[in-house]
Every structure is written in C-alpha cells, then in structure tokens.
C-alpha cells in the first residue's frame, strides 16, 4: 500500500500543525493497521510547495526538516513528466481543478500500486479511481 501525501498533509506532518497533525497521525495509524506494508509517495510539486513559506521566512530549521522528509528512504517522489502533465491537463478540464491539484492527482494516479491519497482538500474526492482520506 502506498500512502500518497498531498502537500498540505506533508506540511501538517513536518511542521506539526495542530489540530491537523493529530488528525493526520490518526489517519496514518489506521491505514498502517490495515496493511502489512506501507510506503509513502509525493509529487515533486510538493517539494516546491512545501519549501515556499520557509524560504520566504528564512526558516532554515524548517527547510532542513523538509530536506530530511523528502530524502526519506520510504518516500517515492513522483516526477512531473510528460505523462503526468498530460493526465493532469485532462483532470483539470474534466473536474475543474486548480493546476496544482490536477498535478497532485495525476501524480498519484500514475502509480501502479494501490494508493490512498491523503489531503485536506475535498476536491480530490470527485476523481474516479482515487481513494481519498481527508484530514
């Protein structure tokens, strides 16, 4: 099982943003109980999105926490390649998604294994084939 993390989920986790971090932890704990082997995935877009606020605030500590997160051995970063971008284009048009949301969804859908998409945004629930858990 792959838990695909939207950028907001990563921010809640890395920055321990409450009450969302507590809700996130409970969701991840429940998922891990139901599956014997769990790994994580995220879009390369999340690497960009998660670094914006710490860069603006010159927060080197937060940046180093994100560096550790994005270098974790149990995290797969999904590249924004041509097939992901083409699928994102279709999702954006079909479901009226923001570009960033379409890229996140397309990145998750590009994985061949079973995934659970964890996000704080309900817009992902309307995408067929995407099993979504909302924080």
C-alpha positions as CSV (number, residue, x, y, z in Angstrom):
1,X,0.0,0.0,0.0
2,X,1.2,3.5,-0.9
3,X,0.1,6.5,1.0
4,X,0.3,9.4,-1.4
5,X,0.6,12.7,0.5
6,X,-0.7,16.0,-0.8
7,X,1.5,19.0,0.0
8,X,-0.8,20.1,2.9
9,X,-0.5,16.7,4.5
10,X,3.3,16.9,4.3
11,X,3.2,20.4,5.9
12,X,0.9,19.2,8.7
13,X,3.3,16.3,9.3
14,X,6.7,18.1,9.1
15,X,5.6,21.3,10.8
16,X,3.4,19.5,13.4
17,X,0.5,21.9,12.6
18,X,-2.3,21.2,15.1
19,X,-5.1,20.2,15.1
20,X,-4.3,18.8,11.6
21,X,-1.2,16.9,12.7
22,X,-3.3,15.0,15.3
23,X,-5.9,14.1,12.7
24,X,-3.2,13.2,10.2
25,X,-1.5,10.9,12.7
26,X,-4.7,9.1,13.5
27,X,-5.4,8.6,9.7
28,X,-2.0,7.2,9.1
29,X,-2.2,5.0,12.1
30,X,-5.5,3.5,10.9
31,X,-4.1,2.9,7.4
32,X,-1.0,1.2,8.8
33,X,-3.1,-1.1,10.9
34,X,-5.0,-2.3,7.8
35,X,-1.9,-3.0,5.7
36,X,1.2,-5.1,6.4
37,X,3.5,-2.9,4.3
38,X,3.1,0.8,3.8
39,X,5.3,3.2,1.9
40,X,4.8,6.9,1.1
41,X,4.8,8.9,-2.2
42,X,4.5,12.5,-3.1
43,X,4.7,14.6,-6.2
44,X,7.8,16.6,-6.9
45,X,5.4,19.5,-6.9
46,X,5.1,19.1,-3.2
47,X,8.9,19.7,-2.8
48,X,8.3,23.1,-4.3
49,X,5.1,23.8,-2.4
50,X,6.4,22.9,1.0
51,X,9.6,25.0,0.7
52,X,7.8,28.3,-0.2
53,X,6.9,29.5,3.3
54,X,10.2,28.5,5.0
55,X,12.1,30.2,2.2
56,X,10.1,33.4,2.5
57,X,10.6,33.4,6.2
58,X,14.3,32.4,6.0
59,X,13.5,29.5,8.2
60,X,16.5,27.2,7.8
61,X,15.3,24.8,10.5
62,X,12.0,24.1,8.6
63,X,13.9,23.8,5.4
64,X,16.2,21.2,7.0
65,X,13.2,19.3,8.3
66,X,11.7,19.2,4.7
67,X,15.1,18.1,3.3
68,X,15.1,15.1,5.8
69,X,11.5,14.3,4.8
70,X,12.0,14.4,1.1
71,X,15.2,12.3,1.4
72,X,13.5,9.6,3.4
73,X,14.1,6.1,2.2
74,X,10.4,5.1,2.4
75,X,9.3,8.1,0.2
76,X,9.0,7.9,-3.5
77,X,8.9,11.2,-5.3
78,X,6.8,11.1,-8.5
79,X,8.4,13.2,-11.3
80,X,6.4,15.7,-13.2
81,X,7.0,14.0,-16.5
82,X,5.0,14.3,-19.8
83,X,2.5,11.6,-19.0
84,X,1.7,13.1,-15.5
85,X,1.3,16.5,-17.1
86,X,-1.0,15.2,-19.9
87,X,-3.2,13.4,-17.4
88,X,-3.2,16.5,-15.2
89,X,-4.5,18.5,-18.2
90,X,-7.4,16.2,-18.6
91,X,-8.2,16.1,-14.9
92,X,-8.0,19.9,-14.7
93,X,-10.5,20.3,-17.6
94,X,-12.8,17.4,-16.6
95,X,-13.1,18.2,-12.9
96,X,-12.3,21.9,-12.9
97,X,-9.3,21.5,-10.6
98,X,-6.6,24.0,-9.9
99,X,-3.4,23.2,-11.8
100,X,-1.6,22.2,-8.7
101,X,-4.4,19.9,-7.6
102,X,-4.6,18.3,-11.1
103,X,-0.8,17.7,-10.9
104,X,-1.1,16.1,-7.5
105,X,-3.9,13.8,-8.5
106,X,-2.2,12.8,-11.8
107,X,1.0,12.0,-9.9
108,X,-0.9,9.7,-7.6
109,X,-2.8,8.1,-10.4
110,X,0.4,7.4,-12.2
111,X,1.4,4.8,-9.6
112,X,0.6,1.2,-10.4
113,X,0.1,0.0,-6.8
114,X,-2.9,0.6,-4.6
115,X,-2.9,4.0,-3.1
116,X,-4.6,6.1,-0.5
117,X,-4.5,9.8,-1.2
118,X,-4.2,11.9,2.0
119,X,-5.2,15.5,1.8
120,X,-7.0,18.3,3.5
121,X,-8.8,19.2,0.3
122,X,-12.1,17.6,-0.6
123,X,-11.9,18.4,-4.3
124,X,-9.9,15.2,-4.8
125,X,-13.0,13.1,-3.8
126,X,-14.6,13.7,-7.2
127,X,-11.8,12.0,-9.1
128,X,-12.7,8.4,-10.0
129,X,-10.1,5.8,-9.1
130,X,-8.6,8.0,-6.4
131,X,-9.2,6.6,-2.9
132,X,-9.1,9.8,-0.7
133,X,-8.7,10.2,3.0
134,X,-9.5,13.8,4.2
135,X,-7.6,15.2,7.2
